[in-house]
Amino acid sequence: MISITLKLFAVYQDVLGCPEMTMELPEGITVRELCDRICNQYPDLKKWQGLTRFAINLKFVEADTPLSNGDEVVLIPPVSGG
């Protein structure tokens, strides 16, 4: 198992009700698989699932990037602002 910190913004923070959480996950899990788990647990997020970008340790990454122990992961939904 690995331990990661998940940072939440915008709709992810609204639905989960917190700005960050620590998670224990199986070794070899990818950032996409983590997003899929979150979206399956919180169906209100399903519409954002295919639009979400990912960052690990302050760097944008591809969906198939595996997570490592101690990573800081950010799920980035599309946002608009002015």
DRENDO-1510 file (C-alpha; in Angstrom, 1 decimal, always signed):
<recs>
REC; n; res; u; v; w
REC; 1; MET; +0.0; +0.0; +0.0 .
REC; 2; ILE; +1.0; +3.6; -0.6 .
REC; 3; SER; -0.1; +6.8; +1.1 .
REC; 4; ILE; -0.9; +9.9; -0.9 .
REC; 5; THR; -2.3; +13.4; -0.2 .
REC; 6; LEU; -5.2; +14.3; -2.5 .
REC; 7; LYS; -5.7; +18.0; -3.0 .
REC; 8; LEU; -9.3; +18.9; -4.0 .
REC; 9; PHE; -10.4; +22.0; -5.9 .
REC; 10; ALA; -13.6; +23.4; -7.4 .
REC; 11; VAL; -16.4; +20.8; -7.8 .
REC; 12; TYR; -14.2; +18.0; -6.2 .
REC; 13; GLN; -13.9; +20.1; -3.0 .
REC; 14; ASP; -17.6; +21.0; -3.1 .
REC; 15; VAL; -18.7; +17.4; -3.4 .
REC; 16; LEU; -16.2; +15.8; -1.0 .
REC; 17; GLY; -16.5; +18.7; +1.5 .
REC; 18; CYS; -12.8; +19.2; +2.2 .
REC; 19; PRO; -9.8; +20.7; +0.6 .
REC; 20; GLU; -7.5; +17.7; +1.0 .
REC; 21; MET; -7.4; +14.2; +2.3 .
REC; 22; THR; -4.8; +11.4; +2.9 .
REC; 23; MET; -5.5; +8.1; +1.2 .
REC; 24; GLU; -4.1; +4.6; +1.4 .
REC; 25; LEU; -4.0; +3.0; -2.0 .
REC; 26; PRO; -2.7; -0.2; -3.6 .
REC; 27; GLU; +0.8; +0.0; -5.2 .
REC; 28; GLY; +0.7; +0.5; -8.9 .
REC; 29; ILE; -2.5; +2.5; -9.0 .
REC; 30; THR; -2.6; +5.2; -11.7 .
REC; 31; VAL; -3.9; +8.7; -11.3 .
REC; 32; ARG; -6.8; +7.9; -13.6 .
REC; 33; GLU; -7.7; +4.9; -11.5 .
REC; 34; LEU; -7.7; +7.1; -8.4 .
REC; 35; CYS; -10.1; +9.6; -10.2 .
REC; 36; ASP; -12.3; +6.7; -11.3 .
REC; 37; ARG; -12.5; +5.5; -7.6 .
REC; 38; ILE; -13.5; +9.0; -6.4 .
REC; 39; CYS; -16.1; +9.4; -9.2 .
REC; 40; ASN; -17.6; +6.0; -8.5 .
REC; 41; GLN; -17.9; +6.8; -4.8 .
REC; 42; TYR; -19.4; +10.2; -5.5 .
REC; 43; PRO; -21.7; +9.9; -8.6 .
REC; 44; ASP; -22.2; +13.7; -8.8 .
REC; 45; LEU; -18.6; +13.8; -10.1 .
REC; 46; LYS; -19.2; +11.4; -13.0 .
REC; 47; LYS; -19.8; +14.2; -15.5 .
REC; 48; TRP; -16.4; +15.7; -14.7 .
REC; 49; GLN; -14.5; +12.4; -14.9 .
REC; 50; GLY; -13.5; +12.6; -18.6 .
REC; 51; LEU; -12.7; +16.3; -18.4 .
REC; 52; THR; -10.4; +16.2; -15.3 .
REC; 53; ARG; -6.6; +16.9; -15.7 .
REC; 54; PHE; -4.1; +15.5; -13.2 .
REC; 55; ALA; -1.0; +16.8; -11.4 .
REC; 56; ILE; +1.4; +15.0; -9.2 .
REC; 57; ASN; +3.9; +16.9; -7.0 .
REC; 58; LEU; +3.1; +20.2; -8.8 .
REC; 59; LYS; +3.6; +18.8; -12.4 .
REC; 60; PHE; +0.9; +18.0; -14.9 .
REC; 61; VAL; +0.9; +14.3; -15.7 .
REC; 62; GLU; -0.9; +11.9; -18.1 .
REC; 63; ALA; -3.8; +9.7; -16.8 .
REC; 64; ASP; -1.7; +6.5; -16.9 .
REC; 65; THR; +1.0; +7.9; -14.5 .
REC; 66; PRO; +1.4; +5.5; -11.5 .
REC; 67; LEU; +1.3; +7.0; -8.1 .
REC; 68; SER; +4.1; +6.6; -5.5 .
REC; 69; ASN; +4.2; +6.7; -1.8 .
REC; 70; GLY; +4.1; +10.3; -0.5 .
REC; 71; ASP; +2.8; +11.8; -3.7 .
REC; 72; GLU; +0.7; +15.0; -3.6 .
REC; 73; VAL; -2.1; +14.5; -6.2 .
REC; 74; VAL; -4.4; +17.1; -7.6 .
REC; 75; LEU; -7.6; +16.4; -9.6 .
REC; 76; ILE; -8.2; +19.5; -11.8 .
REC; 77; PRO; -11.7; +19.9; -13.2 .
REC; 78; PRO; -12.4; +22.5; -15.9 .
REC; 79; VAL; -13.0; +25.8; -14.3 .
REC; 80; SER; -14.1; +29.2; -15.5 .
REC; 81; GLY; -13.6; +32.6; -14.0 .
REC; 82; GLY; -13.3; +36.2; -14.7 .
</recs>
